[in-house]
Amino acid sequence: MGDLPKYTRYRGEKRIALLDNSSIEFMEKLEMAGYETDQIFADYDLILIPGWVWKEVEDSFYRKRYIDKLLQRKIDKKVY
């Protein structure tokens, strides 16, 4: 699994999704139930996962797998 790129400068994005452990787990469970979560992110310009959240995500196989799938999809978003 690749590392998330670091977001170091605001580039004018207006709609930012900020994911925490709970939201990542919720999204992962939706996907496991057969619902694609790409539409949830359709209104956002950027998806942010703070470093402290990422450290906790790495402790969970399922949350890591969900983020990895999110990064691999052809969604028109940047994930940091």
PyMOL Python script that loads the backbone (N, CA, C, O; Angstrom):
from pymol import cmd

cmd.read_pdbstr("""\
ATOM      1  N   MET A   1       0.842  -1.187   0.000  1.00  0.00           N
ATOM      2  CA  MET A   1       0.000   0.000   0.000  1.00  0.00           C
ATOM      3  C   MET A   1       0.876   1.235   0.000  1.00  0.00           C
ATOM      4  O   MET A   1       1.790   1.358   0.815  1.00  0.00           O
ATOM      5  N   GLY A   2       0.598   2.142  -0.908  1.00  0.00           N
ATOM      6  CA  GLY A   2       1.393   3.354  -0.996  1.00  0.00           C
ATOM      7  C   GLY A   2       1.060   4.352   0.092  1.00  0.00           C
ATOM      8  O   GLY A   2       0.000   4.292   0.715  1.00  0.00           O
ATOM      9  N   ASP A   3       1.981   5.264   0.308  1.00  0.00           N
ATOM     10  CA  ASP A   3       1.754   6.321   1.285  1.00  0.00           C
ATOM     11  C   ASP A   3       0.846   7.381   0.688  1.00  0.00           C
ATOM     12  O   ASP A   3       0.845   7.605  -0.522  1.00  0.00           O
ATOM     13  N   LEU A   4       0.084   8.022   1.535  1.00  0.00           N
ATOM     14  CA  LEU A   4      -0.729   9.142   1.079  1.00  0.00           C
ATOM     15  C   LEU A   4       0.189  10.321   0.806  1.00  0.00           C
ATOM     16  O   LEU A   4       1.130  10.553   1.565  1.00  0.00           O
ATOM     17  N   PRO A   5      -0.061  11.067  -0.253  1.00  0.00           N
ATOM     18  CA  PRO A   5       0.744  12.268  -0.494  1.00  0.00           C
ATOM     19  C   PRO A   5       0.471  13.299   0.599  1.00  0.00           C
ATOM     20  O   PRO A   5      -0.614  13.323   1.181  1.00  0.00           O
ATOM     21  N   LYS A   6       1.443  14.135   0.871  1.00  0.00           N
ATOM     22  CA  LYS A   6       1.266  15.171   1.895  1.00  0.00           C
ATOM     23  C   LYS A   6       0.666  16.419   1.269  1.00  0.00           C
ATOM     24  O   LYS A   6       1.063  16.848   0.185  1.00  0.00           O
ATOM     25  N   TYR A   7      -0.286  16.983   1.968  1.00  0.00           N
ATOM     26  CA  TYR A   7      -0.947  18.208   1.528  1.00  0.00           C
ATOM     27  C   TYR A   7      -0.321  19.345   2.312  1.00  0.00           C
ATOM     28  O   TYR A   7      -0.540  19.476   3.517  1.00  0.00           O
ATOM     29  N   THR A   8       0.452  20.160   1.632  1.00  0.00           N
ATOM     30  CA  THR A   8       1.207  21.199   2.342  1.00  0.00           C
ATOM     31  C   THR A   8       0.773  22.617   2.010  1.00  0.00           C
ATOM     32  O   THR A   8       1.203  23.568   2.663  1.00  0.00           O
ATOM     33  N   ARG A   9      -0.081  22.768   0.996  1.00  0.00           N
ATOM     34  CA  ARG A   9      -0.466  24.122   0.606  1.00  0.00           C
ATOM     35  C   ARG A   9      -1.894  24.139   0.096  1.00  0.00           C
ATOM     36  O   ARG A   9      -2.294  23.293  -0.704  1.00  0.00           O
ATOM     37  N   TYR A  10      -2.648  25.103   0.564  1.00  0.00           N
ATOM     38  CA  TYR A  10      -4.021  25.291   0.095  1.00  0.00           C
ATOM     39  C   TYR A  10      -3.985  25.754  -1.349  1.00  0.00           C
ATOM     40  O   TYR A  10      -3.290  26.716  -1.678  1.00  0.00           O
ATOM     41  N   ARG A  11      -4.724  25.083  -2.209  1.00  0.00           N
ATOM     42  CA  ARG A  11      -4.681  25.382  -3.636  1.00  0.00           C
ATOM     43  C   ARG A  11      -6.018  25.903  -4.155  1.00  0.00           C
ATOM     44  O   ARG A  11      -6.293  25.832  -5.352  1.00  0.00           O
ATOM     45  N   GLY A  12      -6.833  26.417  -3.272  1.00  0.00           N
ATOM     46  CA  GLY A  12      -8.099  27.015  -3.678  1.00  0.00           C
ATOM     47  C   GLY A  12      -9.296  26.094  -3.626  1.00  0.00           C
ATOM     48  O   GLY A  12     -10.392  26.483  -4.032  1.00  0.00           O
ATOM     49  N   GLU A  13      -9.109  24.863  -3.129  1.00  0.00           N
ATOM     50  CA  GLU A  13     -10.250  23.956  -3.024  1.00  0.00           C
ATOM     51  C   GLU A  13     -11.287  24.557  -2.079  1.00  0.00           C
ATOM     52  O   GLU A  13     -10.944  25.092  -1.025  1.00  0.00           O
ATOM     53  N   LYS A  14     -12.533  24.465  -2.460  1.00  0.00           N
ATOM     54  CA  LYS A  14     -13.589  25.057  -1.642  1.00  0.00           C
ATOM     55  C   LYS A  14     -14.382  24.027  -0.855  1.00  0.00           C
ATOM     56  O   LYS A  14     -14.918  24.328   0.211  1.00  0.00           O
ATOM     57  N   ARG A  15     -14.456  22.816  -1.382  1.00  0.00           N
ATOM     58  CA  ARG A  15     -15.236  21.766  -0.728  1.00  0.00           C
ATOM     59  C   ARG A  15     -14.291  20.624  -0.364  1.00  0.00           C
ATOM     60  O   ARG A  15     -13.837  19.867  -1.222  1.00  0.00           O
ATOM     61  N   ILE A  16     -14.010  20.528   0.929  1.00  0.00           N
ATOM     62  CA  ILE A  16     -13.024  19.563   1.407  1.00  0.00           C
ATOM     63  C   ILE A  16     -13.699  18.558   2.329  1.00  0.00           C
ATOM     64  O   ILE A  16     -14.351  18.938   3.302  1.00  0.00           O
ATOM     65  N   ALA A  17     -13.539  17.272   2.021  1.00  0.00           N
ATOM     66  CA  ALA A  17     -14.042  16.198   2.894  1.00  0.00           C
ATOM     67  C   ALA A  17     -12.910  15.842   3.858  1.00  0.00           C
ATOM     68  O   ALA A  17     -11.818  15.473   3.426  1.00  0.00           O
ATOM     69  N   LEU A  18     -13.167  15.950   5.134  1.00  0.00           N
ATOM     70  CA  LEU A  18     -12.193  15.612   6.164  1.00  0.00           C
ATOM     71  C   LEU A  18     -12.628  14.297   6.798  1.00  0.00           C
ATOM     72  O   LEU A  18     -13.653  14.234   7.477  1.00  0.00           O
ATOM     73  N   LEU A  19     -11.837  13.244   6.571  1.00  0.00           N
ATOM     74  CA  LEU A  19     -12.204  11.918   7.059  1.00  0.00           C
ATOM     75  C   LEU A  19     -11.505  11.610   8.373  1.00  0.00           C
ATOM     76  O   LEU A  19     -10.315  11.877   8.543  1.00  0.00           O
ATOM     77  N   ASP A  20     -12.271  11.042   9.300  1.00  0.00           N
ATOM     78  CA  ASP A  20     -11.694  10.539  10.542  1.00  0.00           C
ATOM     79  C   ASP A  20     -11.909   9.028  10.574  1.00  0.00           C
ATOM     80  O   ASP A  20     -12.468   8.459   9.636  1.00  0.00           O
ATOM     81  N   ASN A  21     -11.470   8.383  11.641  1.00  0.00           N
ATOM     82  CA  ASN A  21     -11.588   6.924  11.724  1.00  0.00           C
ATOM     83  C   ASN A  21     -13.026   6.442  11.613  1.00  0.00           C
ATOM     84  O   ASN A  21     -13.305   5.446  10.944  1.00  0.00           O
ATOM     85  N   SER A  22     -13.927   7.143  12.263  1.00  0.00           N
ATOM     86  CA  SER A  22     -15.332   6.722  12.240  1.00  0.00           C
ATOM     87  C   SER A  22     -15.920   6.801  10.843  1.00  0.00           C
ATOM     88  O   SER A  22     -16.614   5.881  10.410  1.00  0.00           O
ATOM     89  N   SER A  23     -15.651   7.892  10.130  1.00  0.00           N
ATOM     90  CA  SER A  23     -16.207   8.023   8.780  1.00  0.00           C
ATOM     91  C   SER A  23     -15.585   7.010   7.822  1.00  0.00           C
ATOM     92  O   SER A  23     -16.270   6.483   6.946  1.00  0.00           O
ATOM     93  N   ILE A  24     -14.295   6.738   7.985  1.00  0.00           N
ATOM     94  CA  ILE A  24     -13.645   5.735   7.131  1.00  0.00           C
ATOM     95  C   ILE A  24     -14.233   4.360   7.404  1.00  0.00           C
ATOM     96  O   ILE A  24     -14.500   3.599   6.474  1.00  0.00           O
ATOM     97  N   GLU A  25     -14.432   4.042   8.661  1.00  0.00           N
ATOM     98  CA  GLU A  25     -15.023   2.741   9.003  1.00  0.00           C
ATOM     99  C   GLU A  25     -16.454   2.632   8.469  1.00  0.00           C
ATOM    100  O   GLU A  25     -16.845   1.583   7.957  1.00  0.00           O
ATOM    101  N   PHE A  26     -17.235   3.711   8.587  1.00  0.00           N
ATOM    102  CA  PHE A  26     -18.595   3.725   8.072  1.00  0.00           C
ATOM    103  C   PHE A  26     -18.608   3.502   6.560  1.00  0.00           C
ATOM    104  O   PHE A  26     -19.393   2.701   6.053  1.00  0.00           O
ATOM    105  N   MET A  27     -17.738   4.211   5.847  1.00  0.00           N
ATOM    106  CA  MET A  27     -17.656   4.055   4.394  1.00  0.00           C
ATOM    107  C   MET A  27     -17.246   2.634   4.020  1.00  0.00           C
ATOM    108  O   MET A  27     -17.782   2.054   3.075  1.00  0.00           O
ATOM    109  N   GLU A  28     -16.310   2.088   4.752  1.00  0.00           N
ATOM    110  CA  GLU A  28     -15.848   0.724   4.489  1.00  0.00           C
ATOM    111  C   GLU A  28     -16.979  -0.273   4.672  1.00  0.00           C
ATOM    112  O   GLU A  28     -17.109  -1.216   3.891  1.00  0.00           O
ATOM    113  N   LYS A  29     -17.801  -0.072   5.703  1.00  0.00           N
ATOM    114  CA  LYS A  29     -18.931  -0.974   5.940  1.00  0.00           C
ATOM    115  C   LYS A  29     -20.005  -0.832   4.865  1.00  0.00           C
ATOM    116  O   LYS A  29     -20.633  -1.816   4.474  1.00  0.00           O
ATOM    117  N   LEU A  30     -20.213   0.397   4.389  1.00  0.00           N
ATOM    118  CA  LEU A  30     -21.145   0.592   3.274  1.00  0.00           C
ATOM    119  C   LEU A  30     -20.678  -0.187   2.049  1.00  0.00           C
ATOM    120  O   LEU A  30     -21.476  -0.849   1.386  1.00  0.00           O
ATOM    121  N   GLU A  31     -19.399  -0.106   1.755  1.00  0.00           N
ATOM    122  CA  GLU A  31     -18.849  -0.836   0.602  1.00  0.00           C
ATOM    123  C   GLU A  31     -19.000  -2.341   0.781  1.00  0.00           C
ATOM    124  O   GLU A  31     -19.334  -3.045  -0.172  1.00  0.00           O
ATOM    125  N   MET A  32     -18.761  -2.839   1.987  1.00  0.00           N
ATOM    126  CA  MET A  32     -18.892  -4.269   2.237  1.00  0.00           C
ATOM    127  C   MET A  32     -20.342  -4.718   2.068  1.00  0.00           C
ATOM    128  O   MET A  32     -20.606  -5.875   1.739  1.00  0.00           O
ATOM    129  N   ALA A  33     -21.285  -3.789   2.298  1.00  0.00           N
ATOM    130  CA  ALA A  33     -22.703  -4.103   2.132  1.00  0.00           C
ATOM    131  C   ALA A  33     -23.155  -3.952   0.680  1.00  0.00           C
ATOM    132  O   ALA A  33     -24.321  -4.184   0.362  1.00  0.00           O
ATOM    133  N   GLY A  34     -22.225  -3.561  -0.203  1.00  0.00           N
ATOM    134  CA  GLY A  34     -22.550  -3.479  -1.617  1.00  0.00           C
ATOM    135  C   GLY A  34     -22.833  -2.092  -2.157  1.00  0.00           C
ATOM    136  O   GLY A  34     -23.237  -1.958  -3.312  1.00  0.00           O
ATOM    137  N   TYR A  35     -22.635  -1.057  -1.357  1.00  0.00           N
ATOM    138  CA  TYR A  35     -22.868   0.313  -1.804  1.00  0.00           C
ATOM    139  C   TYR A  35     -21.542   0.970  -2.146  1.00  0.00           C
ATOM    140  O   TYR A  35     -20.617   0.966  -1.334  1.00  0.00           O
ATOM    141  N   GLU A  36     -21.444   1.535  -3.344  1.00  0.00           N
ATOM    142  CA  GLU A  36     -20.232   2.267  -3.701  1.00  0.00           C
ATOM    143  C   GLU A  36     -20.305   3.656  -3.083  1.00  0.00           C
ATOM    144  O   GLU A  36     -21.348   4.308  -3.123  1.00  0.00           O
ATOM    145  N   THR A  37     -19.211   4.097  -2.521  1.00  0.00           N
ATOM    146  CA  THR A  37     -19.204   5.375  -1.806  1.00  0.00           C
ATOM    147  C   THR A  37     -18.701   6.528  -2.659  1.00  0.00           C
ATOM    148  O   THR A  37     -18.611   7.654  -2.170  1.00  0.00           O
ATOM    149  N   ASP A  38     -18.373   6.279  -3.915  1.00  0.00           N
ATOM    150  CA  ASP A  38     -17.858   7.353  -4.770  1.00  0.00           C
ATOM    151  C   ASP A  38     -18.822   8.530  -4.863  1.00  0.00           C
ATOM    152  O   ASP A  38     -18.390   9.683  -4.887  1.00  0.00           O
ATOM    153  N   GLN A  39     -20.116   8.252  -4.916  1.00  0.00           N
ATOM    154  CA  GLN A  39     -21.105   9.328  -5.029  1.00  0.00           C
ATOM    155  C   GLN A  39     -21.116  10.234  -3.802  1.00  0.00           C
ATOM    156  O   GLN A  39     -21.446  11.416  -3.908  1.00  0.00           O
ATOM    157  N   ILE A  40     -20.767   9.703  -2.664  1.00  0.00           N
ATOM    158  CA  ILE A  40     -20.719  10.517  -1.449  1.00  0.00           C
ATOM    159  C   ILE A  40     -19.686  11.621  -1.598  1.00  0.00           C
ATOM    160  O   ILE A  40     -19.864  12.724  -1.080  1.00  0.00           O
ATOM    161  N   PHE A  41     -18.604  11.321  -2.308  1.00  0.00           N
ATOM    162  CA  PHE A  41     -17.529  12.291  -2.481  1.00  0.00           C
ATOM    163  C   PHE A  41     -17.710  13.176  -3.714  1.00  0.00           C
ATOM    164  O   PHE A  41     -16.858  14.019  -3.995  1.00  0.00           O
ATOM    165  N   ALA A  42     -18.792  12.999  -4.440  1.00  0.00           N
ATOM    166  CA  ALA A  42     -18.989  13.718  -5.703  1.00  0.00           C
ATOM    167  C   ALA A  42     -18.988  15.239  -5.547  1.00  0.00           C
ATOM    168  O   ALA A  42     -18.574  15.941  -6.469  1.00  0.00           O
ATOM    169  N   ASP A  43     -19.429  15.757  -4.432  1.00  0.00           N
ATOM    170  CA  ASP A  43     -19.512  17.205  -4.249  1.00  0.00           C
ATOM    171  C   ASP A  43     -18.245  17.827  -3.668  1.00  0.00           C
ATOM    172  O   ASP A  43     -18.204  19.035  -3.430  1.00  0.00           O
ATOM    173  N   TYR A  44     -17.225  17.025  -3.439  1.00  0.00           N
ATOM    174  CA  TYR A  44     -16.001  17.528  -2.820  1.00  0.00           C
ATOM    175  C   TYR A  44     -14.875  17.684  -3.830  1.00  0.00           C
ATOM    176  O   TYR A  44     -14.765  16.917  -4.786  1.00  0.00           O
ATOM    177  N   ASP A  45     -14.037  18.700  -3.597  1.00  0.00           N
ATOM    178  CA  ASP A  45     -12.869  18.942  -4.433  1.00  0.00           C
ATOM    179  C   ASP A  45     -11.646  18.171  -3.938  1.00  0.00           C
ATOM    180  O   ASP A  45     -10.739  17.871  -4.713  1.00  0.00           O
ATOM    181  N   LEU A  46     -11.629  17.858  -2.658  1.00  0.00           N
ATOM    182  CA  LEU A  46     -10.452  17.274  -2.032  1.00  0.00           C
ATOM    183  C   LEU A  46     -10.882  16.392  -0.869  1.00  0.00           C
ATOM    184  O   LEU A  46     -11.848  16.706  -0.173  1.00  0.00           O
ATOM    185  N   ILE A  47     -10.178  15.301  -0.659  1.00  0.00           N
ATOM    186  CA  ILE A  47     -10.418  14.427   0.487  1.00  0.00           C
ATOM    187  C   ILE A  47      -9.171  14.454   1.360  1.00  0.00           C
ATOM    188  O   ILE A  47      -8.086  14.096   0.903  1.00  0.00           O
ATOM    189  N   LEU A  48      -9.318  14.876   2.610  1.00  0.00           N
ATOM    190  CA  LEU A  48      -8.188  14.950   3.537  1.00  0.00           C
ATOM    191  C   LEU A  48      -8.306  13.890   4.628  1.00  0.00           C
ATOM    192  O   LEU A  48      -9.379  13.666   5.188  1.00  0.00           O
ATOM    193  N   ILE A  49      -7.189  13.250   4.912  1.00  0.00           N
ATOM    194  CA  ILE A  49      -7.087  12.318   6.038  1.00  0.00           C
ATOM    195  C   ILE A  49      -5.904  12.794   6.870  1.00  0.00           C
ATOM    196  O   ILE A  49      -4.759  12.636   6.446  1.00  0.00           O
ATOM    197  N   PRO A  50      -6.150  13.375   8.048  1.00  0.00           N
ATOM    198  CA  PRO A  50      -5.043  13.873   8.885  1.00  0.00           C
ATOM    199  C   PRO A  50      -4.060  12.766   9.244  1.00  0.00           C
ATOM    200  O   PRO A  50      -4.417  11.589   9.309  1.00  0.00           O
ATOM    201  N   GLY A  51      -2.814  13.171   9.475  1.00  0.00           N
ATOM    202  CA  GLY A  51      -1.767  12.212   9.807  1.00  0.00           C
ATOM    203  C   GLY A  51      -2.090  11.361  11.017  1.00  0.00           C
ATOM    204  O   GLY A  51      -1.814  10.162  11.020  1.00  0.00           O
ATOM    205  N   TRP A  52      -2.671  11.965  12.052  1.00  0.00           N
ATOM    206  CA  TRP A  52      -2.983  11.187  13.257  1.00  0.00           C
ATOM    207  C   TRP A  52      -4.069  10.149  12.965  1.00  0.00           C
ATOM    208  O   TRP A  52      -4.086   9.078  13.571  1.00  0.00           O
ATOM    209  N   VAL A  53      -4.973  10.470  12.038  1.00  0.00           N
ATOM    210  CA  VAL A  53      -6.002   9.501  11.642  1.00  0.00           C
ATOM    211  C   VAL A  53      -5.348   8.381  10.842  1.00  0.00           C
ATOM    212  O   VAL A  53      -5.649   7.206  11.047  1.00  0.00           O
ATOM    213  N   TRP A  54      -4.453   8.751   9.932  1.00  0.00           N
ATOM    214  CA  TRP A  54      -3.785   7.759   9.103  1.00  0.00           C
ATOM    215  C   TRP A  54      -3.023   6.739   9.947  1.00  0.00           C
ATOM    216  O   TRP A  54      -3.017   5.551   9.625  1.00  0.00           O
ATOM    217  N   LYS A  55      -2.381   7.193  11.024  1.00  0.00           N
ATOM    218  CA  LYS A  55      -1.656   6.270  11.905  1.00  0.00           C
ATOM    219  C   LYS A  55      -2.604   5.228  12.489  1.00  0.00           C
ATOM    220  O   LYS A  55      -2.245   4.058  12.615  1.00  0.00           O
ATOM    221  N   GLU A  56      -3.806   5.652  12.841  1.00  0.00           N
ATOM    222  CA  GLU A  56      -4.787   4.716  13.395  1.00  0.00           C
ATOM    223  C   GLU A  56      -5.398   3.838  12.300  1.00  0.00           C
ATOM    224  O   GLU A  56      -5.708   2.671  12.540  1.00  0.00           O
ATOM    225  N   VAL A  57      -5.567   4.392  11.110  1.00  0.00           N
ATOM    226  CA  VAL A  57      -6.101   3.610   9.988  1.00  0.00           C
ATOM    227  C   VAL A  57      -5.156   2.462   9.663  1.00  0.00           C
ATOM    228  O   VAL A  57      -5.602   1.360   9.343  1.00  0.00           O
ATOM    229  N   GLU A  58      -3.870   2.711   9.743  1.00  0.00           N
ATOM    230  CA  GLU A  58      -2.886   1.676   9.420  1.00  0.00           C
ATOM    231  C   GLU A  58      -2.982   0.468  10.346  1.00  0.00           C
ATOM    232  O   GLU A  58      -2.484  -0.605  10.006  1.00  0.00           O
ATOM    233  N   ASP A  59      -3.606   0.619  11.495  1.00  0.00           N
ATOM    234  CA  ASP A  59      -3.785  -0.497  12.429  1.00  0.00           C
ATOM    235  C   ASP A  59      -4.958  -1.407  12.048  1.00  0.00           C
ATOM    236  O   ASP A  59      -5.155  -2.456  12.662  1.00  0.00           O
ATOM    237  N   SER A  60      -5.719  -1.015  11.056  1.00  0.00           N
ATOM    238  CA  SER A  60      -6.896  -1.785  10.654  1.00  0.00           C
ATOM    239  C   SER A  60      -6.763  -2.251   9.207  1.00  0.00           C
ATOM    240  O   SER A  60      -6.676  -1.433   8.290  1.00  0.00           O
ATOM    241  N   PHE A  61      -6.747  -3.545   9.011  1.00  0.00           N
ATOM    242  CA  PHE A  61      -6.664  -4.106   7.663  1.00  0.00           C
ATOM    243  C   PHE A  61      -7.805  -3.594   6.786  1.00  0.00           C
ATOM    244  O   PHE A  61      -7.583  -3.219   5.635  1.00  0.00           O
ATOM    245  N   TYR A  62      -9.016  -3.579   7.322  1.00  0.00           N
ATOM    246  CA  TYR A  62     -10.185  -3.208   6.531  1.00  0.00           C
ATOM    247  C   TYR A  62     -10.190  -1.725   6.162  1.00  0.00           C
ATOM    248  O   TYR A  62     -10.510  -1.383   5.023  1.00  0.00           O
ATOM    249  N   ARG A  63      -9.848  -0.845   7.087  1.00  0.00           N
ATOM    250  CA  ARG A  63      -9.801   0.587   6.763  1.00  0.00           C
ATOM    251  C   ARG A  63      -8.675   0.882   5.780  1.00  0.00           C
ATOM    252  O   ARG A  63      -8.845   1.695   4.870  1.00  0.00           O
ATOM    253  N   LYS A  64      -7.526   0.232   5.952  1.00  0.00           N
ATOM    254  CA  LYS A  64      -6.424   0.404   5.000  1.00  0.00           C
ATOM    255  C   LYS A  64      -6.845  -0.045   3.606  1.00  0.00           C
ATOM    256  O   LYS A  64      -6.553   0.620   2.612  1.00  0.00           O
ATOM    257  N   ARG A  65      -7.526  -1.167   3.546  1.00  0.00           N
ATOM    258  CA  ARG A  65      -7.984  -1.695   2.258  1.00  0.00           C
ATOM    259  C   ARG A  65      -8.960  -0.720   1.603  1.00  0.00           C
ATOM    260  O   ARG A  65      -8.890  -0.500   0.394  1.00  0.00           O
ATOM    261  N   TYR A  66      -9.867  -0.136   2.384  1.00  0.00           N
ATOM    262  CA  TYR A  66     -10.829   0.819   1.826  1.00  0.00           C
ATOM    263  C   TYR A  66     -10.100   2.043   1.253  1.00  0.00           C
ATOM    264  O   TYR A  66     -10.406   2.471   0.140  1.00  0.00           O
ATOM    265  N   ILE A  67      -9.150   2.607   1.992  1.00  0.00           N
ATOM    266  CA  ILE A  67      -8.420   3.780   1.513  1.00  0.00           C
ATOM    267  C   ILE A  67      -7.615   3.425   0.273  1.00  0.00           C
ATOM    268  O   ILE A  67      -7.547   4.210  -0.673  1.00  0.00           O
ATOM    269  N   ASP A  68      -7.009   2.251   0.276  1.00  0.00           N
ATOM    270  CA  ASP A  68      -6.255   1.815  -0.889  1.00  0.00           C
ATOM    271  C   ASP A  68      -7.170   1.730  -2.111  1.00  0.00           C
ATOM    272  O   ASP A  68      -6.789   2.172  -3.195  1.00  0.00           O
ATOM    273  N   LYS A  69      -8.357   1.174  -1.953  1.00  0.00           N
ATOM    274  CA  LYS A  69      -9.315   1.098  -3.061  1.00  0.00           C
ATOM    275  C   LYS A  69      -9.741   2.493  -3.501  1.00  0.00           C
ATOM    276  O   LYS A  69      -9.885   2.754  -4.696  1.00  0.00           O
ATOM    277  N   LEU A  70      -9.943   3.385  -2.541  1.00  0.00           N
ATOM    278  CA  LEU A  70     -10.326   4.751  -2.855  1.00  0.00           C
ATOM    279  C   LEU A  70      -9.240   5.432  -3.685  1.00  0.00           C
ATOM    280  O   LEU A  70      -9.545   6.146  -4.640  1.00  0.00           O
ATOM    281  N   LEU A  71      -7.991   5.217  -3.330  1.00  0.00           N
ATOM    282  CA  LEU A  71      -6.877   5.803  -4.073  1.00  0.00           C
ATOM    283  C   LEU A  71      -6.762   5.215  -5.479  1.00  0.00           C
ATOM    284  O   LEU A  71      -6.354   5.912  -6.408  1.00  0.00           O
ATOM    285  N   GLN A  72      -7.114   3.949  -5.643  1.00  0.00           N
ATOM    286  CA  GLN A  72      -6.970   3.284  -6.935  1.00  0.00           C
ATOM    287  C   GLN A  72      -8.119   3.575  -7.894  1.00  0.00           C
ATOM    288  O   GLN A  72      -7.967   3.418  -9.105  1.00  0.00           O
ATOM    289  N   ARG A  73      -9.251   3.992  -7.373  1.00  0.00           N
ATOM    290  CA  ARG A  73     -10.402   4.265  -8.229  1.00  0.00           C
ATOM    291  C   ARG A  73     -10.163   5.477  -9.088  1.00  0.00           C
ATOM    292  O   ARG A  73      -9.299   6.310  -8.811  1.00  0.00           O
ATOM    293  N   LYS A  74     -10.939   5.551 -10.123  1.00  0.00           N
ATOM    294  CA  LYS A  74     -10.825   6.682 -11.041  1.00  0.00           C
ATOM    295  C   LYS A  74     -11.761   7.798 -10.599  1.00  0.00           C
ATOM    296  O   LYS A  74     -12.513   8.339 -11.410  1.00  0.00           O
ATOM    297  N   ILE A  75     -11.718   8.143  -9.315  1.00  0.00           N
ATOM    298  CA  ILE A  75     -12.543   9.259  -8.866  1.00  0.00           C
ATOM    299  C   ILE A  75     -11.807  10.546  -9.172  1.00  0.00           C
ATOM    300  O   ILE A  75     -10.577  10.589  -9.153  1.00  0.00           O
ATOM    301  N   ASP A  76     -12.555  11.580  -9.450  1.00  0.00           N
ATOM    302  CA  ASP A  76     -11.970  12.857  -9.838  1.00  0.00           C
ATOM    303  C   ASP A  76     -11.687  13.693  -8.587  1.00  0.00           C
ATOM    304  O   ASP A  76     -12.163  14.821  -8.464  1.00  0.00           O
ATOM    305  N   LYS A  77     -10.919  13.135  -7.677  1.00  0.00           N
ATOM    306  CA  LYS A  77     -10.609  13.815  -6.425  1.00  0.00           C
ATOM    307  C   LYS A  77      -9.158  13.562  -6.076  1.00  0.00           C
ATOM    308  O   LYS A  77      -8.565  12.572  -6.505  1.00  0.00           O
ATOM    309  N   LYS A  78      -8.604  14.446  -5.311  1.00  0.00           N
ATOM    310  CA  LYS A  78      -7.280  14.206  -4.761  1.00  0.00           C
ATOM    311  C   LYS A  78      -7.468  13.754  -3.331  1.00  0.00           C
ATOM    312  O   LYS A  78      -8.241  14.349  -2.580  1.00  0.00           O
ATOM    313  N   VAL A  79      -6.769  12.713  -2.957  1.00  0.00           N
ATOM    314  CA  VAL A  79      -6.847  12.183  -1.601  1.00  0.00           C
ATOM    315  C   VAL A  79      -5.504  12.441  -0.934  1.00  0.00           C
ATOM    316  O   VAL A  79      -4.467  11.991  -1.423  1.00  0.00           O
ATOM    317  N   TYR A  80      -5.520  13.158   0.171  1.00  0.00           N
ATOM    318  CA  TYR A  80      -4.302  13.477   0.923  1.00  0.00           C
ATOM    319  C   TYR A  80      -4.472  13.054   2.358  1.00  0.00           C
ATOM    320  O   TYR A  80      -3.561  13.232   3.167  1.00  0.00           O
TER     321      TYR A  80
END
""", "prot")
cmd.dss("prot")
cmd.show_as("cartoon", "prot")
cmd.util.cbc("prot")
cmd.orient("prot")
